[in-house]
Amino acid sequence: MDSYPPVEAHGLIGDLQTAALVSADGTLDWFCAPRFDSPSLFGGLLDRHRGGYFQVAPEGVEYVSKQLYLPGTPILITRFLSTDGVGELIDFMPVAGDRPTDRHRLVRLLRVVRGVMRFRLECEPRFNYGQDPHELDTYLEGQVFRTAAYSFTLNMVRYPESRIAERAIQRSEHGGVTVTFAMHEGEQSGVVLDTGVTPDRPRLFAPGEVSDMLLQTREFWKRWMGRSRYTGRWREMVERSAMTLKLMTYAPTGAVIAAPTAGLPEQIGGRRNWDYRYTWIRDASFSVHALLSLGFTDEARQYRRWVDDRIRDAKESGVPLQIMYRVDGSPDLGEEVLDHLEGYRGSGPVRVGNGAASQLQLDIYGEALDALHFADSHGLMSSHQEWTNTARMVDWLCENWDQPEEGIWEARGERQNYTFGRLMAWVALDRAVRLADERGRPGDTSRWANTRNQIYEQIMDRGFHPGRRAFVQHYASDVLDTALLAMPAVGFVAPTDPVWQSTLAAIDADLVSDSLVYRYDPTASPDGLPGRENTFTMCTFWYVRALAQSGRLDDATLVFDKMLTYSSPLGLYSEEIAPTGEQTGNFPQAFSHLSLISAALTLDQLLDARR
């Protein structure tokens, strides 16, 4: 356990309240409980020695491993192939339900499909990011790991009676356990990890019990995916992206997190290592678009309600919307550094919490209002009180839009007049006017429309750089910004407008590298941190959409198909892609998969129209 696997060499499993990552060698090296944003039980992804891990793999034989998902599900299969035999490790989490609970179940089921294999199970937890000591009680049926704050139990799956004596159980010096055992063709064994449970002792699970849990989990996901209306050209990738978003949803509130991980670096050895286990207003709003477009109305309704609740909270507290929240809606995201962890491949510091939560980012108002307008057009109308809260937020925006901010990329330096923030403020006011007019709702629409028009004129006057012949990142800069690829998508400019065509040409020339797209000049550093940018997955998919809307359908299709080759073997994307093709940043990232869905839907629609 001395080396770090590639970020993309992981599969994601989850139960709709928390999630885990399992690497291609059968190592569970990231798992937080009882929620996505809880401290880790296993955090070897951030420190191979101090973080903790839980590996199940062949012992004493050379093997290769491959991973796949059981079709139409997030049930992860890791296959071990050797000259002695072929084994399968099946990792999954039964759905936890829509009420918050400390009790979560993670199943690691082993099967041998050919020959004989000997396996080694190593469970080395490190509670609270490796900070809390624990006690271990060992029994023939399994183990109980306890701390003052939390605990979990390893329950063994019944092993053939004839070979019980052959199974070896050994404690490690760090409070872990190692179990070795052989399995023959047709046999199955494994463990069931139960969190938040402190029984007197573990219990043996019958193989049939585990098979029933597997069947029930499979049926849940197949029913859920059966609700998809997508029949386009990229069905496998779109449906995997939708399922990944569902896995990153906290069912009790409907909040979708940005990613299930914290501290994975945007650049190996760099310092841009943030905690993404929270819900951004921006991500939740884009989720409404993506999931409604695919036919997942219940999820879109839940996400929209979550956004409405945050608007209500902001109105009641008298402060603007916060850009992100915990999954339960709490605004407390205090940031701290875990300096006892070395970070992924030595990329420190490791941060938990997120200090950017208190930033001013004006674009979130546009994304929120655009999502509410889109939901309304699909029959998900706001209640009277929800509209009243929204109208007051729009009034606040009228008074506060014309000021410097930190922007979509969460710069931690000086505030600027970001063009994208102004663009989305324009969207917020435009959608508010439309909602009021279309539904006959009360509001100061004359003021909203006048302010919207002021913003439009300001962007055209100050956001377009004559020398670059392009819209630029902020008014005091000539730096390009691919966030502005959203301009035609939100209706601010026609995709055929010369000012947009020249902007797209400038982005082509400066920010595109063989189809991969940087979010801004990779040598720029708006956050004041050292290091060079990698290409941004979300921006590449935004580029696909902008190309398609500008009439360059063949270019858009080629870039999209190239981008699909950069996915992980399981169809997952992190935040960024390095020049080598490796994925960097938190993994998998919701925005990457949201933008994939959006690009696919746009391409499908325009390719169909060209026939």
C-alpha positions in Angstrom: 0.0 0.0 0.0 2.9 2.3 -0.6 1.9 3.7 -4.0 -1.1 5.7 -5.1 -3.3 4.4 -7.9 -4.3 6.8 -10.7 -7.4 8.9 -9.7 -9.3 7.4 -12.7 -8.5 3.8 -11.6 -11.4 3.8 -9.2 -15.0 2.9 -9.2 -17.7 4.8 -7.3 -20.4 3.0 -5.2 -22.9 4.5 -2.8 -26.2 4.3 -1.0 -27.6 7.9 -1.7 -26.3 9.2 1.6 -22.6 8.5 1.3 -20.2 6.9 -1.1 -16.9 5.0 -1.4 -14.1 4.7 -4.0 -12.6 1.3 -4.8 -9.4 1.0 -6.9 -8.7 -1.5 -9.6 -6.7 -3.6 -7.2 -9.7 -4.1 -4.8 -8.7 -1.4 -2.4 -11.4 0.7 -0.7 -9.3 3.9 -0.1 -12.0 6.5 0.4 -15.2 6.2 2.5 -16.8 8.8 4.8 -19.7 8.0 7.1 -22.4 8.6 8.0 -22.7 11.3 5.2 -20.7 12.4 2.2 -19.3 15.4 4.3 -18.5 13.3 7.4 -14.9 12.4 8.5 -13.3 9.5 6.7 -13.1 5.9 8.0 -10.8 5.0 5.1 -8.8 7.8 3.6 -5.8 6.1 2.0 -6.4 8.2 -1.2 -4.9 11.1 0.7 -2.2 9.3 2.7 -1.3 5.7 2.0 0.1 5.2 5.5 -2.0 7.4 7.8 -5.3 7.4 5.9 -6.5 3.8 6.2 -7.6 1.3 3.6 -9.6 -1.9 3.1 -8.2 -4.3 0.5 -9.5 -7.6 -0.8 -7.2 -9.2 -3.4 -5.5 -12.5 -4.4 -2.5 -13.5 -2.3 0.7 -15.3 -3.4 0.0 -15.2 -7.1 0.6 -12.7 -10.0 -2.7 -11.4 -11.4 -4.2 -8.7 -13.5 -7.4 -6.9 -12.5 -10.1 -5.3 -14.5 -13.2 -3.4 -13.4 -16.7 -3.0 -14.8 -20.2 -2.0 -13.6 -23.0 -4.5 -13.6 -25.0 -3.0 -16.6 -27.5 -0.4 -15.6 -26.3 -0.2 -12.0 -23.5 1.2 -9.8 -22.6 -2.3 -8.6 -18.9 -2.6 -9.1 -17.2 -5.8 -10.2 -13.4 -6.1 -9.9 -12.1 -9.2 -11.7 -8.9 -10.9 -10.7 -7.3 -13.1 -13.5 -4.4 -15.4 -12.8 -3.1 -18.7 -14.0 -4.6 -20.4 -10.9 -8.1 -19.1 -11.3 -10.4 -16.2 -11.9 -12.1 -14.4 -9.0 -14.7 -11.6 -8.8 -15.0 -9.0 -6.0 -18.5 -7.4 -6.1 -18.8 -4.1 -4.2 -22.1 -2.4 -3.6 -24.1 -0.5 -1.0 -27.8 -1.2 -0.5 -29.8 2.0 -0.7 -30.1 3.7 2.7 -33.4 5.4 2.2 -34.5 9.1 2.4 -34.2 9.6 6.2 -30.8 10.5 7.7 -29.1 7.5 9.4 -25.8 6.6 10.9 -26.4 3.0 9.7 -24.9 2.2 6.3 -24.0 -1.1 4.8 -21.1 -1.8 2.4 -20.9 -5.3 0.9 -17.8 -6.9 -0.5 -18.8 -10.2 -2.0 -16.2 -12.6 -3.3 -16.7 -15.3 -5.9 -14.4 -17.7 -7.7 -15.6 -18.5 -11.2 -12.6 -20.7 -12.3 -9.9 -22.7 -10.5 -8.7 -22.1 -6.9 -7.6 -18.8 -5.5 -6.3 -17.6 -2.1 -7.3 -14.2 -0.9 -6.0 -11.7 1.6 -8.4 -9.3 3.3 -6.7 -6.3 5.0 -8.9 -3.9 6.9 -7.0 -0.9 8.3 -9.4 1.9 9.3 -8.3 5.3 10.4 -11.2 7.2 11.9 -11.7 11.0 11.6 -9.1 11.4 8.8 -6.6 9.3 10.8 -6.8 11.4 13.9 -8.9 9.3 16.3 -7.6 6.1 18.0 -9.9 3.1 17.9 -10.4 -0.2 19.7 -10.7 -3.6 18.0 -12.6 -6.7 19.1 -12.0 -9.8 17.0 -14.3 -12.8 16.7 -14.6 -15.8 14.4 -17.6 -14.1 12.9 -15.8 -10.8 12.2 -14.6 -7.7 14.0 -15.9 -4.6 15.7 -14.0 -1.3 15.4 -14.9 1.3 18.0 -14.2 4.9 18.8 -16.0 7.3 21.2 -17.7 9.0 18.2 -18.4 6.2 15.7 -18.0 2.5 15.0 -18.4 -0.2 12.4 -18.6 -3.9 12.3 -17.1 -6.4 9.8 -19.4 -9.3 9.5 -18.1 -12.3 7.6 -20.1 -14.2 5.0 -20.3 -17.9 5.9 -17.3 -19.8 4.7 -17.3 -23.6 3.9 -17.3 -25.5 7.2 -14.8 -28.0 5.9 -12.1 -25.3 5.6 -12.8 -23.0 8.5 -9.5 -24.2 10.1 -7.6 -23.0 7.1 -8.7 -19.4 7.5 -6.1 -17.3 9.3 -7.0 -14.1 11.2 -4.3 -11.8 12.5 -4.3 -8.4 14.1 -2.0 -5.7 12.8 0.1 -3.3 15.0 -2.1 -0.4 14.0 -5.4 -1.8 15.1 -6.4 -3.5 11.8 -7.0 -7.1 10.9 -5.8 -9.4 8.1 -7.7 -12.5 7.1 -6.4 -15.0 4.6 -8.4 -17.9 3.1 -8.7 -20.0 0.0 -11.8 -20.4 -2.3 -12.7 -23.0 -4.9 -14.6 -22.6 -8.1 -18.3 -21.9 -7.5 -17.8 -20.8 -3.9 -18.5 -17.3 -2.5 -17.6 -15.5 0.7 -16.8 -11.9 1.7 -17.7 -9.4 4.3 -20.6 -7.0 5.2 -19.4 -3.7 6.7 -22.1 -2.1 8.9 -21.5 1.4 10.2 -23.0 3.1 13.2 -23.8 -0.3 14.8 -22.3 -1.5 18.1 -23.5 -5.1 18.7 -21.9 -7.3 21.3 -20.3 -9.2 18.5 -20.5 -9.6 14.7 -22.7 -12.2 13.0 -22.2 -14.6 10.1 -24.1 -13.7 7.0 -25.4 -16.6 4.9 -24.5 -16.4 1.2 -28.1 -16.3 0.3 -28.7 -13.1 2.5 -25.9 -11.3 0.6 -27.3 -12.5 -2.8 -30.7 -11.1 -1.8 -29.2 -7.7 -1.0 -27.4 -7.8 -4.3 -30.6 -8.6 -6.2 -32.5 -5.9 -4.4 -29.9 -3.3 -5.1 -29.7 -4.2 -8.7 -33.4 -4.0 -9.1 -33.6 -0.6 -7.5 -31.1 0.9 -9.9 -32.5 -0.8 -13.0 -36.0 0.6 -12.1 -34.5 4.0 -11.6 -32.6 4.0 -14.9 -35.7 2.7 -16.6 -37.3 6.1 -16.1 -34.7 7.7 -18.4 -36.2 9.1 -21.7 -32.8 9.5 -23.4 -32.6 7.5 -26.6 -29.8 9.5 -28.3 -26.5 8.6 -29.8 -24.5 8.4 -26.6 -26.8 6.4 -24.4 -24.2 4.5 -22.4 -22.2 7.5 -21.4 -25.2 9.7 -20.7 -26.9 7.1 -18.5 -23.6 6.4 -16.6 -23.3 10.2 -16.0 -26.9 10.4 -14.8 -26.3 7.4 -12.4 -23.1 9.1 -11.2 -25.1 12.2 -10.4 -27.7 10.1 -8.6 -24.9 8.5 -6.5 -23.8 11.9 -5.5 -27.2 12.9 -4.2 -28.0 13.1 -0.5 -31.5 11.5 -0.5 -32.9 13.1 2.7 -32.6 16.6 1.2 -32.1 16.1 -2.5 -28.7 17.9 -2.4 -26.2 16.9 -5.1 -22.6 17.2 -4.0 -19.9 18.5 -6.3 -17.8 15.4 -5.7 -17.5 12.7 -3.1 -13.8 13.4 -2.4 -11.7 16.1 -0.7 -8.1 17.2 -1.3 -7.4 15.6 -4.7 -5.1 18.0 -6.4 -5.8 19.9 -9.6 -2.1 19.5 -10.4 0.2 16.8 -8.9 2.4 18.5 -6.3 0.3 21.7 -6.4 -1.7 23.5 -3.7 -5.1 23.7 -5.4 -6.6 20.9 -3.3 -10.1 21.7 -2.2 -13.0 19.9 -0.4 -15.9 19.3 -2.9 -18.2 17.2 -0.6 -20.7 20.0 -0.5 -23.6 21.3 -2.6 -23.0 24.4 -4.8 -26.1 26.4 -5.8 -24.6 26.3 -9.3 -24.4 22.5 -9.5 -27.8 22.0 -8.0 -29.3 24.4 -10.6 -27.6 22.7 -13.6 -28.8 19.4 -12.1 -32.4 20.6 -12.6 -31.7 21.1 -16.3 -29.9 17.8 -16.9 -32.3 15.6 -15.0 -35.5 17.1 -16.2 -34.2 16.8 -19.8 -33.6 13.1 -19.2 -37.0 12.5 -17.6 -36.0 12.3 -14.0 -38.7 14.6 -12.7 -38.7 13.5 -9.1 -35.0 14.3 -8.7 -35.3 17.6 -10.4 -38.2 18.5 -8.2 -36.2 17.6 -5.1 -33.1 19.6 -6.3 -35.3 22.6 -7.1 -36.9 22.4 -3.7 -33.4 22.4 -2.1 -32.6 25.6 -4.1 -35.9 27.1 -3.0 -35.1 26.3 0.7 -31.7 28.1 0.4 -33.4 31.1 -1.1 -35.8 31.1 1.8 -33.0 30.8 4.3 -31.2 33.7 2.7 -34.3 35.9 2.8 -34.9 35.1 6.5 -31.3 35.7 7.5 -31.0 38.9 5.5 -27.8 37.9 3.8 -27.2 36.9 0.1 -27.3 33.4 -1.1 -24.2 31.5 0.0 -22.5 29.7 -2.9 -22.4 26.3 -1.3 -23.9 24.5 1.7 -23.6 21.2 3.5 -25.9 18.5 2.3 -28.4 19.2 5.1 -28.5 22.9 4.1 -26.2 24.1 6.9 -24.0 27.1 5.9 -21.1 26.2 8.2 -18.2 25.0 6.0 -15.2 26.2 8.0 -12.0 25.3 6.3 -9.0 23.6 8.1 -5.8 22.0 7.0 -5.0 18.3 8.0 -1.3 18.7 8.1 -0.7 15.2 9.4 -1.8 13.8 5.9 0.7 14.1 3.1 -1.9 14.4 0.4 -2.4 12.4 -2.8 1.1 11.7 -4.2 2.5 14.2 -1.8 0.2 17.0 -2.9 -0.5 18.9 0.3 -2.0 20.7 2.0 -5.1 18.5 2.6 -8.1 20.8 3.3 -11.5 19.9 4.7 -14.3 22.4 4.8 -14.3 25.1 2.2 -13.4 28.7 2.8 -14.8 29.8 -0.5 -18.3 29.4 0.9 -18.4 33.0 2.1 -17.3 34.4 -1.3 -19.5 36.7 -3.4 -20.2 35.0 -6.7 -22.9 36.8 -8.7 -23.4 34.1 -11.3 -25.3 31.8 -8.8 -28.3 34.0 -9.0 -28.6 33.5 -12.7 -28.2 29.8 -12.5 -30.8 29.5 -9.7 -33.4 31.6 -11.6 -32.7 29.8 -14.9 -33.3 26.5 -13.2 -36.5 27.8 -11.6 -37.7 29.0 -15.0 -36.8 25.8 -16.7 -38.5 23.7 -14.0 -41.6 26.0 -14.3 -41.7 25.3 -18.1 -41.9 21.6 -17.2 -44.8 22.0 -14.8 -42.8 22.4 -11.6 -44.2 25.7 -10.5 -43.2 27.7 -7.4 -45.6 28.2 -4.5 -46.7 31.6 -3.5 -44.1 31.8 -0.7 -41.3 30.4 -2.9 -42.1 33.1 -5.5 -42.2 35.8 -2.8 -38.8 34.8 -1.5 -37.4 34.6 -5.1 -38.8 38.1 -5.9 -37.0 39.6 -2.8 -33.8 38.0 -3.9 -34.1 39.5 -7.4 -34.7 42.9 -5.7 -31.5 42.4 -3.8 -29.7 41.6 -7.0 -30.9 44.8 -8.6 -29.1 46.7 -5.8 -25.9 44.6 -5.7 -25.1 43.4 -9.2 -22.6 46.1 -10.1 -19.7 45.3 -7.7 -16.5 43.3 -7.8 -16.7 39.6 -6.8 -14.6 36.4 -6.7 -16.3 34.8 -9.8 -17.1 31.3 -10.8 -13.5 30.0 -10.5 -13.5 31.1 -6.8 -10.4 33.3 -7.0 -8.9 33.9 -3.5 -7.3 37.1 -4.5 -8.6 40.6 -5.3 -12.3 40.9 -6.3 -12.9 41.8 -9.9 -15.8 42.8 -12.2 -16.2 39.4 -13.8 -18.0 39.3 -17.1 -19.5 35.9 -16.4 -20.9 37.1 -13.1 -22.6 40.0 -15.0 -23.8 37.7 -17.7 -25.6 35.5 -15.2 -27.0 38.5 -13.3 -28.5 39.4 -16.6 -29.9 35.9 -16.8 -31.4 36.1 -13.3 -33.3 39.3 -14.1 -34.4 38.1 -17.5 -35.8 34.8 -16.1 -37.5 36.7 -13.2 -39.3 39.0 -15.7 -40.4 36.0 -17.8 -41.6 34.1 -14.8 -43.6 37.0 -13.5 -45.1 37.8 -17.0 -45.8 34.2 -17.9 -47.5 33.3 -14.6 -48.9 36.6 -13.6 -46.8 36.7 -10.5 -46.3 40.0 -8.6 -42.9 41.7 -8.8 -41.2 45.0 -9.7 -40.8 43.8 -13.3 -40.2 47.4 -14.7 -37.2 47.8 -12.4 -36.0 44.2 -13.1 -36.2 44.8 -16.9 -34.4 48.2 -16.7 -31.6 46.6 -14.6 -31.3 43.7 -17.0 -30.9 46.2 -19.9 -28.3 48.1 -17.9 -26.3 44.9 -17.4 -26.5 44.1 -21.1 -25.2 47.4 -22.2 -22.4 47.3 -19.6 -21.2 43.8 -20.8 -21.3 45.0 -24.4 -19.4 48.1 -23.5 -16.8 46.8 -21.0 -16.8 43.1 -21.3 -15.8 43.0 -25.0 -12.1 43.7 -25.6 -11.6 45.4 -28.9 -7.9 44.3 -29.1 -8.8 40.7 -28.5 -12.0 41.0 -30.5 -13.5 38.8 -27.7 -15.4 38.9 -24.5 -12.8 38.6 -21.7 -12.7 37.4 -18.1 -13.2 40.7 -16.3 -13.2 44.3 -17.2 -9.6 45.1 -16.2 -8.1 42.2 -18.2 -7.6 40.8 -21.7 -7.6 37.2 -20.4 -10.1 34.9 -22.2 -12.5 32.7 -20.1 -14.3 29.7 -21.3 -17.1 30.2 -18.8 -18.3 32.7 -21.4 -19.0 29.8 -23.7 -22.4 29.9 -22.0 -23.3 33.2 -23.7 -25.3 31.8 -26.6 -26.7 29.0 -24.5 -28.4 31.4 -22.1 -29.6 33.6 -25.0 -27.4 36.6 -24.4 -26.0 36.6 -27.9 -27.0 34.9 -31.1 -24.4 32.1 -32.0 -24.1 33.8 -35.4 -23.4 37.3 -34.0 -20.0 38.5 -35.2 -18.9 39.5 -31.6 -19.6 35.9 -30.6 -17.9 34.3 -33.6 -14.8 36.3 -33.0 -14.9 35.3 -29.3 -15.2 31.6 -30.2 -12.3 32.0 -32.7 -10.1 33.5 -30.0 -10.9 30.7 -27.6 -10.1 28.2 -30.4 -6.7 29.8 -30.8 -5.7 30.3 -27.2 -7.5 27.9 -24.9 -8.0 24.7 -27.0 -5.3 22.0 -27.1 -6.3 19.1 -29.4 -9.9 19.3 -28.3 -9.2 19.7 -24.6 -10.0 23.2 -23.2 -8.4 25.3 -20.5 -10.8 27.5 -18.4 -8.5 30.5 -18.9 -4.9 31.2 -19.7 -3.1 28.2 -18.0 -0.2 30.5 -16.9 -2.6 32.9 -15.2 -3.3 32.5 -11.5 -6.4 34.4 -10.4 -6.3 32.6 -7.0 -2.8 33.6 -6.3 -1.5 30.1 -5.9 1.6 28.8 -7.8 1.3 26.1 -10.5 0.0 25.6 -14.0 -3.6 24.8 -14.9 -4.7 21.5 -16.5 -7.5 21.4 -19.0 -11.0 21.6 -17.5 -13.4 18.8 -18.3 -16.5 20.8 -17.9 -15.2 23.5 -20.2 -14.5 21.0 -22.9 -18.1 19.9 -22.9 -19.2 23.5 -22.9 -17.0 24.0 -25.9 -18.8 21.1 -27.7 -22.1 22.8 -27.0 -20.9 26.2 -28.2 -19.5 24.7 -31.4 -22.7 22.9 -32.1 -24.8 26.0 -31.5 -22.5 28.0 -33.8 -23.2 25.7 -36.7 -19.9 23.7 -36.5 -21.6 20.4 -35.9 -18.8 18.2 -37.4 -16.2 19.9 -35.2 -18.5 19.5 -32.2 -19.0 15.8 -32.8 -15.3 15.2 -33.2 -14.4 17.0 -30.0 -17.1 15.2 -28.1 -16.0 11.8 -29.3 -12.4 12.6 -28.5 -13.4 13.7 -25.0 -15.1 10.4 -24.4 -11.7 8.7 -24.9 -10.5 10.5 -21.8 -13.0 9.0 -19.5 -12.0 6.4 -16.9 -12.5 2.8 -17.9 -15.8 3.0 -16.0 -17.0 6.1 -17.8 -16.2 8.6 -15.0 -14.6 12.0 -15.1 -12.7 14.1 -12.5 -12.4 17.8 -12.6 -9.4 18.2 -14.9 -7.2 16.3 -17.4 -3.5 16.6 -17.5 -1.4 16.8 -20.7 -0.6 13.1 -20.2 -4.3 12.2 -20.3 -4.5 11.4 -16.6 -7.3 12.8 -14.6 -6.7 15.2 -11.8 -8.8 17.0 -9.2 -11.7 15.6 -7.2 -13.3 12.5 -8.6 -15.8 12.0 -10.0 -17.1 15.5 -10.4 -20.7 16.4 -10.8 -20.1 19.4 -13.1 -18.1 17.2 -15.5 -21.0 14.8 -15.9 -23.7 17.5 -16.0 -21.9 19.2 -18.8 -21.5 15.9 -20.7 -25.2 15.4 -20.5 -25.9 18.9 -21.7 -23.4 18.6 -24.6 -24.9 15.2 -25.7 -28.5 16.6 -25.6 -27.5 19.7 -27.6 -25.6 17.6 -30.2 -28.5 15.1 -30.5 -31.0 17.8 -31.1 -29.0 19.7 -33.7 -27.8 16.6 -35.5 -31.4 15.4 -35.8 -32.4 18.8 -37.1 -29.7 18.6 -39.8 -31.0 15.4 -41.3 
